[in-house]
Amino acid sequence: MKKLLGIGLIIIVIIAIAWFSNQSSKVNAPISTGQNLNESQDSILWTDWEWQNTALANGTKIEAPGNDKFKINLGEDNTFTGTADCNTIQGGYALSGGTINIDSIATTKMACATGSLEAEFSQGLSQADSFEIVDDELRITLADNSGIMVFARKYRPLQPAPNDPNTVKLDDSTFRLTSFNDVKLPASQSYSLTFKDGEITTRFCNAVSGPYTIKSDVMQAELISTDMACSEPANIMEIEYAFGSILQNGAKFSLNGSTLTLIGNDNQELVFIVVTQ
């Protein structure tokens, strides 16, 4: 009898240990956030992120001017481009998990207006340590938890149906230049072209904008631009001049699914693909 009681006691102890072990594994199991890491990394690419503010750990909050002059765009080749007030900015970056490192930052050397936040913007980028994306907001935590830079997404990359001519409508659409005279551009050369309220806006070396009209298959624009000279990339001024020239004189225009093609009278060709609408 005592032997049976002993065996029964051992069985009860084993069952109890197994139950507590199971509960412990449930408590300590990682909680899923529902955000795939690769999706998070992909979603940071191929869009302009406009700086909103930087909240420093000491309580200071630096508010961006909200004039579309402070933004970055991360390409697939671990380089980024952007604007820092009156200057253009570029550099390298690396993502690993939820961390981000931004380095090799270089800017043009124009003198911006008094009170410019160019230095604060560039310094913040150089201190980037980790990031998270919440809806259309990018939050970059600075090194040593010294602050958080907040950016707003300007547009989302889209993948329209490739053969549907009604997929893309020019107004409120943004395109990315993919090739110039049949030469595919590298990811580091990220030039966007936006159509909104009858106006074109883009930036190569210079910011370019102006009203456009379409008659039959010809697009024409009256463009104005800033007056900078850039040496890098080597073909940037050639692309910019070709773009301005063919639109000033009237470009043959075609929209095939998600692809926008502009051809000048001298047969220079720029091909764009839609990134948002």
TIBA-946672 format. One line per 8 residues: number of its first residue (from 1); their letters; for each residue y negated, z negated, x negated of C-alpha. Coordinates in Angstrom, 1 decimal, always signed. Each point is the difference from the previous one (the first is absolute). Example, Ala and Ser with C-alpha at 12.3 -4.5 7.8 and 13.67 -1.06 7.14 Angstrom:
REM residues 2
1	AS	+4.5,-7.8,-12.3 ~ -3.4,+0.7,-1.4
END
This chain:
REM residues 277
1	MKKLLGIG	+0.0,+0.0,+0.0 ~ -2.4,-1.0,-2.8 ~ +0.9,+3.3,-1.8 ~ -0.9,+2.0,+3.1 ~ -3.3,-1.9,+0.4 ~ -0.8,+0.7,-3.6 ~ +0.7,+3.8,+0.4 ~ -2.2,+0.0,+3.1
9	LIIIVIIA	-2.8,-1.7,-1.8 ~ +0.1,+2.5,-2.8 ~ -0.1,+2.9,+2.5 ~ -3.1,-1.5,+1.7 ~ -1.8,-0.4,-3.3 ~ +0.8,+3.6,-1.0 ~ -1.4,+1.3,+3.3 ~ -3.1,-2.1,-0.3
17	IAWFSNQS	-0.7,+1.2,-3.5 ~ +0.4,+3.6,+1.1 ~ -2.3,-0.5,+3.0 ~ -2.8,-1.6,-2.1 ~ +0.4,+2.8,-2.7 ~ -0.5,+2.7,+2.7 ~ -3.1,-1.7,+1.4 ~ -1.4,-0.4,-3.5
25	SKVNAPIS	+0.4,+3.7,-0.7 ~ -1.8,+0.8,+3.2 ~ -2.9,-2.2,-0.9 ~ -0.3,+1.4,-3.5 ~ +0.5,+3.6,+0.9 ~ -3.1,+2.2,-0.8 ~ -2.2,+0.9,+2.9 ~ -0.6,+3.7,+0.5
33	TGQNLNES	-3.6,+1.0,+0.4 ~ +0.9,+3.3,+1.5 ~ -1.9,+1.9,-2.7 ~ +2.1,+2.2,-2.3 ~ -1.3,-0.2,-3.6 ~ +0.3,+3.7,-0.6 ~ -1.8,+0.7,+3.2 ~ -2.8,-2.3,-1.1
41	QDSILWTD	-0.3,+1.7,-3.4 ~ +0.1,+3.5,+1.6 ~ -2.7,-1.0,+2.5 ~ -2.4,-0.9,-2.7 ~ +0.0,+3.6,-1.3 ~ -2.0,+3.1,+1.1 ~ -2.7,-1.6,+1.9 ~ -3.6,-1.2,-0.8
49	WEWQNTAL	-0.3,-3.8,+0.0 ~ -3.6,-1.0,+0.7 ~ -1.1,-3.3,-1.5 ~ -1.1,-2.5,+2.7 ~ -0.6,-3.3,-1.9 ~ +1.3,-2.3,-2.7 ~ +0.5,-3.7,+0.8 ~ +0.0,-2.0,-3.2
57	ANGTKIEA	+1.8,-3.3,-0.4 ~ -3.3,-1.8,-0.6 ~ -1.1,+0.7,+3.5 ~ -2.2,+3.0,-0.9 ~ +0.4,+3.1,+2.2 ~ -1.2,+3.4,-1.2 ~ -0.5,+2.4,+2.9 ~ +0.3,+3.7,-0.7
65	PGNDKFKI	-3.0,+2.1,+1.2 ~ +2.2,+2.0,+2.4 ~ -1.4,+3.4,-1.0 ~ +3.3,+1.6,-1.1 ~ -1.0,-0.2,-3.7 ~ +2.6,-2.5,-1.1 ~ +3.6,+1.3,+0.4 ~ +3.2,+0.7,-1.8
73	NLGEDNTF	+2.9,+2.5,+0.6 ~ +3.3,-0.6,-1.7 ~ +2.1,+3.1,-1.0 ~ +3.7,+0.3,-0.4 ~ -0.3,+0.3,-3.8 ~ -1.3,-3.6,-0.6 ~ -3.6,+1.1,-0.3 ~ -2.8,-0.7,+2.4
81	TGTADCNT	-3.4,+1.5,+0.7 ~ -3.0,-1.2,+2.0 ~ -3.6,-0.7,+0.1 ~ -2.0,-3.0,-1.1 ~ -3.4,+0.4,+1.6 ~ -1.7,+3.0,-1.7 ~ +2.8,+0.4,-2.6 ~ +3.5,+1.4,+0.2
89	IQGGYALS	+2.8,-2.2,-1.2 ~ +3.6,+0.6,-1.2 ~ +2.8,-1.8,-1.8 ~ +3.7,-0.9,+0.1 ~ +2.0,-2.4,+2.1 ~ +3.5,-1.4,+0.2 ~ +1.9,-1.5,+3.0 ~ +2.9,-2.3,-0.3
97	GGTINIDS	+1.2,-1.8,+3.1 ~ -3.2,-1.5,+1.5 ~ -1.9,+0.1,-3.3 ~ -2.6,+2.5,-1.0 ~ -1.6,+0.5,-3.4 ~ -3.1,+2.2,-0.4 ~ -1.1,+1.0,-3.5 ~ -1.6,+2.7,-2.2
105	IATTKMAC	-3.0,+0.0,+2.4 ~ -2.6,+2.6,-0.8 ~ -3.2,+1.0,+1.8 ~ -2.8,+2.4,-0.3 ~ -3.2,-1.4,-1.4 ~ -2.7,+0.7,+2.6 ~ -2.6,-2.8,+0.6 ~ +0.5,-1.2,+3.5
113	ATGSLEAE	-2.7,-1.7,+2.1 ~ -1.1,-3.6,-0.7 ~ +2.3,-2.4,+1.7 ~ +3.1,+2.2,-0.3 ~ +3.3,-1.7,+0.2 ~ +1.7,+2.5,-2.3 ~ +0.7,-2.7,-2.7 ~ +1.5,-2.4,+2.6
121	FSQGLSQA	+2.2,+2.7,+1.4 ~ +1.3,+1.2,-3.3 ~ +0.6,-3.5,-1.3 ~ +1.9,-0.9,+3.1 ~ +2.3,+3.0,-0.4 ~ +0.7,-0.9,-3.6 ~ +1.2,-3.5,+1.2 ~ +2.4,+1.3,+2.6
129	DSFEIVDD	+3.2,-2.0,+0.0 ~ +1.9,+0.4,+3.4 ~ -0.5,+1.8,+3.3 ~ +1.0,+0.1,+3.6 ~ -0.7,+2.4,+2.8 ~ -0.7,-1.4,+3.5 ~ -0.4,+2.8,+2.6 ~ -2.8,+2.2,-1.5
137	ELRITLAD	-1.3,-2.7,-2.5 ~ +0.9,-0.2,-3.7 ~ -0.4,-3.5,-1.5 ~ +0.1,-0.2,-3.8 ~ +0.3,-3.5,-1.4 ~ -1.8,-0.4,-3.4 ~ +1.5,-1.6,-3.1 ~ +0.4,-3.8,+0.0
145	NSGIMVFA	-0.7,+0.0,+3.8 ~ -3.7,+0.4,-0.8 ~ -0.7,+2.0,+3.1 ~ +1.1,+2.7,+2.4 ~ -1.4,+3.6,+0.3 ~ +0.3,+1.5,+3.5 ~ +0.1,+3.7,+0.6 ~ +0.2,+2.0,+3.3
153	RKYRPLQP	+2.2,+3.1,+0.3 ~ -2.1,+3.2,+0.6 ~ +2.9,+2.1,+1.3 ~ +3.7,+0.1,+0.3 ~ +2.2,+2.8,-1.6 ~ +1.6,+2.0,+2.8 ~ +2.9,+2.4,+0.0 ~ -0.7,+2.5,+2.8
161	APNDPNTV	+2.6,+2.4,+1.3 ~ -0.2,+2.8,-2.6 ~ +0.1,+3.0,+2.3 ~ -2.1,-1.2,+2.9 ~ -3.5,+1.6,-0.1 ~ -1.3,-2.5,+2.5 ~ +1.0,-3.0,-2.1 ~ -3.3,+0.1,-2.0
169	KLDDSTFR	-3.5,+0.1,+1.4 ~ -2.7,+0.2,-2.5 ~ -2.5,-2.5,+1.4 ~ +0.9,-3.6,-1.0 ~ +2.6,+1.4,-2.4 ~ +0.3,-0.6,-3.7 ~ +1.8,+2.3,-2.4 ~ +1.1,-0.4,-3.7
177	LTSFNDVK	-0.4,+2.9,-2.5 ~ +3.5,+1.0,-1.3 ~ -0.6,+3.2,-1.9 ~ -2.8,+2.1,-1.5 ~ +0.7,+3.7,-0.6 ~ +3.7,-0.5,+0.3 ~ +0.1,-2.9,-2.5 ~ +1.3,-3.2,+1.5
185	LPASQSYS	-2.3,-3.0,-0.8 ~ +1.5,-3.1,-1.5 ~ +0.1,-3.2,+2.0 ~ -2.8,-1.4,-2.2 ~ -2.4,+2.6,+1.5 ~ -0.4,-1.3,+3.5 ~ -2.8,+1.8,+1.8 ~ -0.4,-0.5,+3.8
193	LTFKDGEI	-1.9,+2.2,+2.5 ~ -1.1,-1.5,+3.2 ~ -1.3,+1.7,+3.2 ~ -1.9,-2.2,+2.4 ~ -2.7,+0.8,+2.6 ~ -0.5,+3.5,-1.3 ~ -0.5,-1.2,-3.6 ~ +2.1,+0.4,-3.2
201	TTRFCNAV	+0.2,-2.7,-2.6 ~ +1.9,+0.0,-3.3 ~ -0.3,-1.1,-3.6 ~ +1.1,+1.6,-3.2 ~ -2.3,-0.9,-2.8 ~ -2.9,-0.1,+2.5 ~ -0.2,-1.2,+3.6 ~ -0.3,+3.1,+2.2
209	SGPYTIKS	-0.9,+0.2,+3.7 ~ -1.5,+2.2,+2.6 ~ +0.4,+1.6,+3.4 ~ +2.6,+2.7,+0.5 ~ +0.6,+2.8,+2.5 ~ +3.1,+2.1,+0.9 ~ -0.3,+3.5,+1.3 ~ +3.4,+1.8,+0.5
217	DVMQAELI	+1.8,-0.7,-3.2 ~ -3.0,-0.7,-2.2 ~ -1.3,-3.5,-0.9 ~ -3.5,-0.4,-1.4 ~ -1.9,-3.1,-1.0 ~ -3.5,-1.0,-1.2 ~ +0.9,-2.5,-2.7 ~ -2.0,-2.4,-2.0
225	STDMACSE	+1.3,-2.1,-2.9 ~ -0.8,-2.5,-2.7 ~ -0.8,+1.5,-3.5 ~ +2.5,-1.6,-2.4 ~ +1.9,+1.8,-2.8 ~ +3.6,-1.1,-0.6 ~ +2.2,+1.0,-3.0 ~ +3.3,-1.5,+1.4
233	PANIMEIE	+2.2,+1.3,+1.4 ~ -0.6,+3.2,-1.9 ~ +0.0,+2.2,+3.2 ~ -2.0,-2.3,+2.3 ~ -3.3,+1.9,-0.3 ~ +1.7,+3.4,+0.5 ~ +1.7,-1.3,+3.2 ~ -3.3,-1.5,+1.3
241	YAFGSILQ	-1.9,+3.2,-0.7 ~ +2.6,+2.1,+1.7 ~ +0.1,-2.2,+3.1 ~ -3.8,+0.0,+0.4 ~ -0.3,+3.7,-0.7 ~ +2.6,+1.3,+2.4 ~ -1.2,-2.2,+2.9 ~ -3.7,+0.9,-0.6
249	NGAKFSLN	+1.0,+3.7,+0.1 ~ +2.6,-0.3,+2.7 ~ +3.6,-0.8,-0.6 ~ +3.0,+1.7,+1.7 ~ +1.5,-2.9,+1.8 ~ +3.6,-0.6,+1.2 ~ +1.7,-3.0,+1.5 ~ +3.8,+0.2,+0.0
257	GSTLTLIG	+1.6,-3.2,+1.3 ~ -1.2,-2.7,-2.4 ~ -1.3,+2.4,-2.7 ~ -3.7,+1.1,-0.3 ~ -0.7,+2.9,-2.2 ~ -3.5,+1.2,-1.1 ~ -0.3,+3.4,-1.8 ~ -3.3,+1.3,-1.4
265	NDNQELVF	-1.2,+3.6,-0.3 ~ +1.0,-0.1,-3.6 ~ +3.5,-1.1,+1.1 ~ -0.3,-3.5,-1.4 ~ +2.3,-2.2,+2.1 ~ +0.1,-3.7,+0.9 ~ +2.9,-1.4,+1.9 ~ -0.2,-3.3,+1.8
273	IVVTQ	+2.6,-2.1,+1.9 ~ -0.9,-2.4,+2.8 ~ +0.2,-3.7,-0.6 ~ -1.6,-1.3,+3.2 ~ -1.3,+1.2,+3.4
END
